[in-house]
Amino acid sequence: MIIVGLTGSIGMGKTTAAQAFRKFGVPVYDADAEVHKLMMPGGKAVAAVAKIFPGARATDPSGRDFIDRSALAGLVFGDDAALKRLEGILHPLAGQAKARFLAAAARRRDAMVVLDIPLLLETGGDNTCDVVVVVTAPPFVQAQRVLKRPGMTMERFRQILDRQLPDLEKRQRADFIVQTGLGRAYSLRAIARIVKIVRCAASSTRFTGAKPGNA
């Protein structure tokens, strides 16, 4: 089984790329979705996060606690120490979910899987991947996408970028680069090509990759 790490800076089109991989029948682990699940009612991180950040605790109509992600973002925004405490809770739990995902894929004998992780390169997660796919777009396209998000400001956008490796460095470390600023049809063809290459490699005894490259 070949493990593909999918990453890219905020607003570069990673979510759309992950959807494309699913369209081609590739199982995808979504780190953001897993973190969201951890903080929903019944989530494993709710109690621990609420203890440290009580202002982020909320209650649903049935009386179950959950973490209000917007409130939480306001509490950790610009506070590196608070962010590290939060990551100390969430990362181990998300890591356990990723391990379960990979174990299930191995039991199914999947030829390839995708790990959709925003900070894959920043956290060293690429060390457990066989292939790294980076999505990218021109800076003006990236900014247009991000600033359309509810509650997003230029200040917050810049602070998020400060926590991420520069796009150029990510592209330099990629095995495949997917340009997402040229339309969805272009990106879809690029991802189809990656899936074909990786699946063919999975059926052989050796995978050499295509570094660096453009899909």
DAKASUL-V673457 format. One record per pair of residues at least 24 apart in sequence whose ideal C-beta (glycine too) atoms are under 10 Angstrom apart, sorted by the first residue. I is the first residue (numbers start at 0). GAP is how many residues later the second one is. D is the distance in whole Angstrom. If there is no record, write none. Layout:
# DAKASUL-V673457
I & GAP & D
I & GAP & D
This chain:
# DAKASUL-V673457
0 & 26 & 10
0 & 101 & 8
0 & 104 & 6
0 & 105 & 6
0 & 107 & 9
0 & 108 & 7
0 & 109 & 6
0 & 110 & 7
0 & 111 & 7
0 & 112 & 6
0 & 129 & 9
0 & 201 & 7
1 & 108 & 9
1 & 109 & 7
1 & 110 & 5
1 & 111 & 8
1 & 112 & 10
1 & 127 & 9
1 & 128 & 5
1 & 129 & 6
1 & 196 & 5
1 & 197 & 8
1 & 199 & 6
1 & 200 & 5
1 & 205 & 6
1 & 207 & 10
2 & 26 & 10
2 & 99 & 7
2 & 102 & 9
2 & 107 & 10
2 & 109 & 8
2 & 110 & 6
2 & 111 & 8
2 & 112 & 6
2 & 123 & 10
2 & 125 & 7
2 & 126 & 5
2 & 127 & 5
2 & 128 & 7
2 & 129 & 10
2 & 195 & 10
3 & 24 & 9
3 & 108 & 6
3 & 109 & 7
3 & 110 & 5
3 & 111 & 7
3 & 112 & 9
3 & 125 & 7
3 & 126 & 7
3 & 127 & 5
3 & 128 & 8
3 & 129 & 6
3 & 171 & 9
3 & 172 & 9
3 & 190 & 8
3 & 191 & 9
3 & 194 & 6
4 & 109 & 8
4 & 110 & 5
4 & 111 & 9
4 & 112 & 7
4 & 115 & 5
4 & 116 & 8
4 & 120 & 6
4 & 121 & 5
4 & 122 & 9
4 & 123 & 8
4 & 124 & 4
4 & 125 & 8
4 & 126 & 7
4 & 127 & 5
4 & 128 & 7
4 & 129 & 9
4 & 169 & 9
4 & 170 & 9
5 & 24 & 10
5 & 25 & 10
5 & 108 & 5
5 & 109 & 7
5 & 110 & 5
5 & 111 & 7
5 & 112 & 9
5 & 114 & 8
5 & 123 & 9
5 & 125 & 9
5 & 126 & 8
5 & 127 & 5
5 & 128 & 8
5 & 129 & 7
5 & 170 & 10
5 & 172 & 9
5 & 185 & 10
5 & 188 & 10
6 & 24 & 10
6 & 108 & 9
6 & 109 & 8
6 & 110 & 6
6 & 111 & 6
6 & 112 & 8
6 & 113 & 4
6 & 114 & 6
6 & 115 & 9
6 & 118 & 8
6 & 119 & 8
6 & 122 & 9
6 & 125 & 7
6 & 126 & 7
6 & 127 & 6
6 & 128 & 8
6 & 157 & 9
6 & 158 & 9
6 & 163 & 7
6 & 166 & 9
6 & 167 & 9
7 & 108 & 10
7 & 110 & 8
7 & 112 & 9
7 & 113 & 10
7 & 125 & 8
7 & 126 & 5
7 & 127 & 4
7 & 128 & 6
7 & 129 & 8
7 & 134 & 9
7 & 156 & 9
7 & 159 & 8
7 & 162 & 7
7 & 163 & 9
7 & 166 & 9
7 & 169 & 9
7 & 170 & 8
7 & 172 & 8
8 & 109 & 8
8 & 110 & 10
8 & 125 & 9
8 & 126 & 9
8 & 127 & 8
8 & 128 & 9
8 & 130 & 10
8 & 133 & 7
8 & 137 & 9
8 & 151 & 8
8 & 152 & 7
8 & 154 & 10
8 & 155 & 5
8 & 156 & 8
8 & 157 & 8
8 & 158 & 5
8 & 161 & 7
9 & 108 & 7
9 & 132 & 7
9 & 133 & 10
9 & 135 & 8
9 & 136 & 6
9 & 139 & 9
9 & 142 & 9
9 & 147 & 7
9 & 150 & 5
9 & 151 & 7
9 & 153 & 9
9 & 154 & 7
10 & 124 & 10
10 & 126 & 7
10 & 128 & 10
10 & 130 & 8
10 & 131 & 4
10 & 132 & 7
10 & 133 & 8
10 & 134 & 4
10 & 135 & 4
10 & 136 & 9
10 & 137 & 9
10 & 138 & 8
10 & 141 & 9
10 & 146 & 8
10 & 149 & 9
10 & 150 & 9
10 & 169 & 10
11 & 106 & 10
11 & 122 & 8
11 & 123 & 5
11 & 124 & 6
11 & 125 & 5
11 & 126 & 10
11 & 129 & 9
11 & 130 & 6
11 & 133 & 8
11 & 134 & 9
11 & 152 & 10
11 & 155 & 7
11 & 158 & 9
11 & 166 & 9
11 & 167 & 10
11 & 168 & 6
11 & 169 & 9
12 & 122 & 5
12 & 123 & 8
12 & 124 & 6
12 & 128 & 9
12 & 129 & 9
12 & 132 & 8
12 & 165 & 8
12 & 166 & 9
12 & 167 & 3
12 & 168 & 8
12 & 171 & 9
12 & 174 & 7
13 & 102 & 7
13 & 103 & 9
13 & 104 & 7
13 & 106 & 10
13 & 119 & 9
13 & 120 & 9
13 & 121 & 5
13 & 122 & 10
13 & 164 & 9
13 & 166 & 8
14 & 101 & 8
14 & 103 & 10
14 & 120 & 9
15 & 119 & 8
15 & 162 & 10
15 & 164 & 7
15 & 168 & 7
15 & 171 & 7
15 & 172 & 9
15 & 175 & 10
16 & 97 & 9
16 & 99 & 8
16 & 116 & 7
16 & 117 & 10
16 & 118 & 5
16 & 161 & 6
16 & 163 & 7
16 & 170 & 7
16 & 171 & 9
16 & 173 & 9
16 & 174 & 6
16 & 177 & 10
17 & 96 & 7
17 & 97 & 10
17 & 98 & 4
17 & 115 & 10
17 & 117 & 9
17 & 173 & 10
18 & 97 & 10
18 & 165 & 10
18 & 169 & 10
18 & 172 & 10
19 & 94 & 10
19 & 158 & 9
19 & 164 & 8
19 & 167 & 7
19 & 168 & 5
19 & 169 & 10
19 & 170 & 9
19 & 171 & 4
19 & 172 & 8
19 & 174 & 9
19 & 175 & 9
20 & 91 & 9
20 & 92 & 9
20 & 93 & 5
20 & 95 & 8
20 & 112 & 9
20 & 170 & 6
20 & 171 & 10
20 & 173 & 8
20 & 174 & 7
21 & 92 & 8
21 & 94 & 10
22 & 165 & 8
22 & 168 & 8
22 & 169 & 9
22 & 172 & 10
23 & 88 & 10
23 & 90 & 10
23 & 164 & 9
23 & 167 & 7
23 & 168 & 6
23 & 170 & 9
23 & 171 & 5
23 & 172 & 9
23 & 175 & 9
24 & 85 & 9
24 & 86 & 10
24 & 87 & 10
24 & 170 & 8
24 & 174 & 10
25 & 79 & 10
25 & 84 & 8
25 & 85 & 9
25 & 86 & 6
25 & 87 & 7
25 & 88 & 6
25 & 165 & 9
25 & 168 & 10
25 & 169 & 6
25 & 172 & 9
25 & 173 & 9
26 & 74 & 7
26 & 75 & 10
26 & 77 & 8
26 & 78 & 6
26 & 81 & 8
26 & 83 & 6
26 & 85 & 8
26 & 86 & 5
26 & 87 & 7
26 & 88 & 10
27 & 73 & 9
27 & 85 & 7
27 & 86 & 4
27 & 87 & 8
27 & 88 & 5
28 & 65 & 9
28 & 68 & 8
28 & 69 & 6
28 & 70 & 10
28 & 71 & 9
28 & 72 & 4
28 & 73 & 8
28 & 75 & 10
28 & 76 & 9
28 & 84 & 7
28 & 85 & 7
28 & 86 & 5
28 & 87 & 6
28 & 88 & 8
29 & 67 & 10
29 & 71 & 9
29 & 84 & 9
29 & 85 & 9
29 & 86 & 5
29 & 87 & 9
30 & 59 & 10
30 & 60 & 10
30 & 63 & 6
30 & 64 & 10
30 & 66 & 9
30 & 67 & 7
30 & 84 & 7
30 & 85 & 6
30 & 86 & 4
30 & 87 & 7
30 & 88 & 8
30 & 89 & 8
30 & 92 & 10
30 & 94 & 9
31 & 62 & 9
31 & 84 & 8
31 & 85 & 9
31 & 86 & 7
32 & 61 & 10
32 & 64 & 10
32 & 83 & 8
33 & 56 & 9
33 & 59 & 8
33 & 60 & 5
33 & 61 & 10
33 & 62 & 9
33 & 63 & 5
33 & 64 & 8
33 & 67 & 9
33 & 82 & 10
33 & 83 & 10
34 & 32 & 10
34 & 34 & 9
34 & 51 & 10
34 & 52 & 10
34 & 55 & 6
34 & 56 & 9
34 & 58 & 8
34 & 59 & 6
34 & 62 & 9
34 & 83 & 10
35 & 31 & 9
35 & 33 & 7
36 & 56 & 10
36 & 57 & 9
36 & 60 & 8
37 & 29 & 8
37 & 51 & 9
37 & 52 & 6
37 & 55 & 5
37 & 56 & 7
37 & 59 & 8
38 & 26 & 10
38 & 27 & 6
38 & 28 & 4
38 & 29 & 9
38 & 30 & 6
38 & 33 & 8
38 & 50 & 10
38 & 51 & 8
39 & 24 & 9
39 & 26 & 5
39 & 27 & 8
39 & 29 & 10
40 & 24 & 7
40 & 25 & 5
40 & 26 & 10
41 & 24 & 8
42 & 24 & 8
42 & 50 & 9
43 & 45 & 9
43 & 46 & 10
43 & 49 & 5
43 & 50 & 10
43 & 52 & 9
43 & 53 & 9
44 & 41 & 9
44 & 44 & 6
44 & 45 & 6
44 & 47 & 10
44 & 48 & 6
44 & 49 & 9
46 & 42 & 10
47 & 37 & 10
47 & 38 & 10
47 & 40 & 9
47 & 41 & 5
47 & 42 & 9
47 & 45 & 9
48 & 36 & 9
48 & 37 & 7
48 & 40 & 6
48 & 41 & 8
50 & 38 & 9
51 & 30 & 8
51 & 33 & 6
51 & 34 & 7
51 & 36 & 9
51 & 37 & 7
52 & 29 & 8
52 & 32 & 8
52 & 33 & 7
52 & 36 & 10
55 & 30 & 9
69 & 80 & 9
69 & 81 & 7
72 & 78 & 8
72 & 83 & 8
73 & 77 & 9
76 & 76 & 10
76 & 78 & 9
76 & 79 & 7
76 & 82 & 7
76 & 83 & 10
77 & 77 & 9
77 & 78 & 9
77 & 81 & 6
79 & 83 & 9
82 & 80 & 8
86 & 32 & 9
86 & 36 & 9
90 & 28 & 10
90 & 32 & 8
94 & 28 & 10
94 & 30 & 9
97 & 27 & 9
97 & 30 & 9
101 & 26 & 9
109 & 92 & 9
110 & 84 & 10
110 & 87 & 8
110 & 88 & 5
110 & 89 & 9
110 & 90 & 9
110 & 91 & 4
110 & 92 & 7
111 & 82 & 10
111 & 83 & 7
111 & 86 & 5
111 & 87 & 6
111 & 89 & 9
111 & 90 & 6
113 & 77 & 10
113 & 80 & 10
113 & 81 & 9
113 & 84 & 10
117 & 42 & 10
117 & 45 & 10
117 & 46 & 8
118 & 44 & 8
118 & 45 & 7
118 & 46 & 9
119 & 45 & 10
119 & 50 & 9
119 & 53 & 10
120 & 43 & 9
120 & 44 & 5
120 & 48 & 8
120 & 49 & 6
120 & 52 & 6
120 & 53 & 9
121 & 41 & 7
121 & 42 & 6
121 & 43 & 6
121 & 48 & 9
125 & 47 & 7
125 & 48 & 9
125 & 49 & 10
128 & 46 & 9
129 & 45 & 9
129 & 68 & 8
129 & 71 & 9
129 & 72 & 9
129 & 77 & 6
129 & 79 & 8
130 & 43 & 9
130 & 44 & 5
130 & 45 & 7
130 & 63 & 8
130 & 66 & 9
130 & 67 & 6
130 & 70 & 9
130 & 76 & 8
130 & 78 & 6
130 & 79 & 8
130 & 80 & 9
131 & 38 & 9
131 & 41 & 6
131 & 42 & 5
131 & 43 & 5
131 & 44 & 8
131 & 45 & 10
131 & 77 & 9
131 & 79 & 8
132 & 41 & 7
132 & 42 & 7
132 & 43 & 5
132 & 44 & 8
132 & 45 & 6
132 & 57 & 9
132 & 58 & 8
132 & 61 & 6
132 & 65 & 9
132 & 80 & 10
132 & 82 & 7
133 & 31 & 10
133 & 33 & 8
133 & 35 & 10
133 & 36 & 5
133 & 37 & 6
133 & 38 & 9
133 & 39 & 7
133 & 40 & 4
133 & 41 & 9
133 & 42 & 7
133 & 43 & 5
133 & 44 & 7
133 & 78 & 10
133 & 81 & 10
134 & 32 & 10
134 & 35 & 9
134 & 36 & 10
134 & 39 & 9
134 & 41 & 10
134 & 42 & 8
134 & 43 & 5
134 & 44 & 8
134 & 45 & 5
134 & 46 & 10
134 & 52 & 8
134 & 55 & 9
134 & 56 & 9
134 & 80 & 10
135 & 31 & 6
135 & 32 & 9
135 & 34 & 7
135 & 35 & 6
135 & 38 & 9
135 & 41 & 6
135 & 42 & 7
135 & 43 & 6
135 & 44 & 7
135 & 45 & 8
135 & 78 & 10
136 & 30 & 9
136 & 41 & 9
136 & 42 & 7
136 & 43 & 5
136 & 44 & 4
136 & 45 & 9
136 & 50 & 10
137 & 29 & 10
137 & 41 & 9
137 & 42 & 10
137 & 43 & 5
137 & 44 & 10
138 & 28 & 8
138 & 42 & 10
139 & 41 & 9
140 & 39 & 8
140 & 40 & 4
140 & 41 & 10
141 & 25 & 8
141 & 38 & 9
141 & 39 & 8
143 & 37 & 10
144 & 35 & 9
144 & 36 & 10
170 & 41 & 8
170 & 43 & 9
171 & 39 & 10
171 & 40 & 7
172 & 38 & 9
172 & 39 & 9
173 & 36 & 10
173 & 37 & 7
173 & 38 & 6
173 & 39 & 8
173 & 40 & 9
173 & 41 & 10
174 & 34 & 5
174 & 35 & 6
174 & 36 & 5
174 & 37 & 7
174 & 38 & 7
174 & 40 & 9
175 & 33 & 9
175 & 34 & 6
175 & 35 & 8
175 & 36 & 9
175 & 37 & 5
175 & 38 & 7
175 & 39 & 5
176 & 35 & 7
176 & 36 & 7
176 & 37 & 5
176 & 38 & 7
177 & 36 & 8
177 & 37 & 5
178 & 35 & 7
178 & 36 & 8
185 & 29 & 10
186 & 28 & 9
188 & 26 & 8
189 & 24 & 8
189 & 25 & 4
190 & 24 & 7
